[in-house]
């Protein structure tokens, strides 16, 4: 089976859905942000603060190149990974991409208790979420499939993905 890549903005459920999906399909799960943090020995917030976003995006791209050579993975991708044309091409060629979406207000409610979101350490996070979502929409829309996670549970999202894969 090709890899299953979960893409979309932070707080749309990529990690929790990925864990559920990998359990149901008996596939290995990879959370890109967590893996990058382990490999770098520091948090993404620290990476952004000391090396900058461009450095982090390069780490993401390199990690994607490495795991895209494998098969049978469920991968929760960082929210901005797909916003690079080369990454988008790798994702689409080596797997099936599922864009998980939600409204900006829903996303904020889901992530507001986490201080490790470097792109949201601003005065009006909901406004920043909406702005980033608009900027990234052209990339997210290129995923093979889109699932809105606003009103359904992570388990239901995983089931929808399985239904689509079994098509």
C-alpha positions in Angstrom: 0.0 0.0 0.0 1.2 3.5 -0.8 1.7 5.8 2.2 -1.2 7.7 3.6 -0.3 11.4 4.2 -2.5 13.5 6.5 -2.0 17.2 5.6 -3.7 20.3 6.7 -3.5 23.1 9.2 -2.5 22.5 12.8 -5.4 21.5 15.0 -7.4 19.7 12.3 -6.8 16.3 13.9 -3.9 14.9 11.8 -2.0 13.3 14.7 -5.0 11.8 16.5 -6.6 10.6 13.3 -3.2 9.2 12.2 -2.9 7.2 15.3 -6.4 5.8 15.0 -6.0 5.1 11.3 -2.7 3.3 11.8 -4.2 1.1 14.5 -7.2 0.2 12.3 -5.0 -0.5 9.3 -2.1 -2.1 11.2 0.4 0.3 9.6 3.3 2.2 11.2 2.5 5.8 12.3 4.9 8.7 12.0 4.3 12.1 13.4 6.7 14.3 11.5 6.9 17.2 14.0 7.6 14.8 16.9 10.2 12.9 14.9 12.0 16.1 13.8 12.1 17.3 17.4 13.6 14.0 18.5 16.2 14.1 15.7 17.1 17.7 16.5 17.1 17.3 20.2 14.9 20.4 20.7 11.3 21.5 20.2 10.0 23.1 17.1 9.5 26.4 19.0 13.3 26.3 19.8 14.2 25.4 16.2 12.1 28.4 15.0 13.6 30.7 17.6 17.3 29.7 17.1 17.4 28.7 13.4 14.3 30.2 11.8 11.4 28.8 9.9 13.4 28.3 6.7 15.7 25.9 8.5 12.8 24.0 9.9 11.1 23.7 6.5 14.4 22.3 5.1 14.3 19.7 7.9 10.7 18.8 7.0 11.6 18.4 3.3 14.6 16.2 4.0 12.6 14.0 6.4 9.8 13.7 3.8 12.4 12.6 1.1 13.6 9.9 3.5 10.2 8.5 4.5 8.7 8.7 1.0 11.0 5.8 0.1 9.1 3.5 2.5 5.6 2.1 2.0 2.7 1.2 4.3 3.1 4.3 6.5 0.5 6.7 8.0 2.1 10.1 8.3 0.9 13.1 10.1 2.6 16.0 8.2 3.5 19.4 9.6 0.9 22.0 8.6 3.2 23.9 6.3 4.9 20.9 4.6 2.6 20.8 1.6 3.2 24.5 0.9 6.4 23.6 -1.0 5.9 22.5 -4.6 8.6 19.8 -4.4 7.1 18.4 -1.2 3.6 18.4 -2.7 4.9 16.4 -5.7 6.6 13.9 -3.4 3.4 13.5 -1.3 1.2 13.0 -4.3 3.6 10.6 -6.1 4.4 8.3 -3.1 1.1 8.2 -1.3 -2.5 9.3 -1.0 -3.0 12.7 0.6 -5.9 13.6 2.8 -6.4 17.2 3.7 -8.1 17.6 7.0 -9.9 20.9 7.4 -11.8 22.8 10.1 -12.9 26.4 10.7 -10.4 28.8 12.2 -12.5 29.2 15.3 -12.6 25.4 15.8 -8.9 25.1 15.3 -8.2 27.8 17.8 -10.4 26.1 20.4 -8.5 22.9 19.8 -5.0 24.3 20.1 -5.3 27.3 22.4 -3.9 25.4 25.4 -0.7 24.6 23.6 2.1 27.2 23.8 4.4 25.3 21.4 2.8 26.6 18.3 5.4 29.2 17.1 3.3 30.6 14.3 0.4 31.5 16.7 2.4 33.4 19.3 0.6 36.6 18.2 -2.0 39.0 19.6 -5.0 37.6 17.7 -4.4 33.9 17.0 -7.8 33.3 15.4 -7.1 36.0 12.8 -3.6 34.6 12.2 -5.1 31.1 11.7 -7.5 32.4 9.1 -4.8 34.3 7.4 -2.4 31.3 7.2 -5.2 29.1 6.1 -6.0 31.4 3.2 -2.4 31.5 2.2 -2.1 27.8 2.3 -5.4 26.9 0.7 -4.0 26.6 -2.8 -1.7 23.8 -1.6 -4.2 22.1 0.7 -6.7 22.0 -2.1 -4.3 19.9 -4.2 -4.5 16.9 -1.8 -6.2 13.8 -3.3 -9.1 14.0 -0.8 -10.4 16.6 1.7 -12.3 15.8 4.9 -13.8 18.5 7.2 -13.2 17.6 10.8 -15.4 20.3 12.4 -18.4 18.2 13.4 -17.1 14.6 13.4 -14.9 12.6 15.8 -11.3 11.5 14.9 -12.6 7.9 14.8 -15.2 8.9 12.2 -12.5 10.7 10.2 -10.4 7.6 10.2 -13.4 5.5 9.1 -14.0 8.0 6.2 -10.4 7.6 5.1 -10.7 3.8 5.2 -13.9 4.0 3.1 -12.2 6.2 0.5 -9.2 3.9 0.4 -11.4 0.9 -0.1 -13.3 2.9 -2.7 
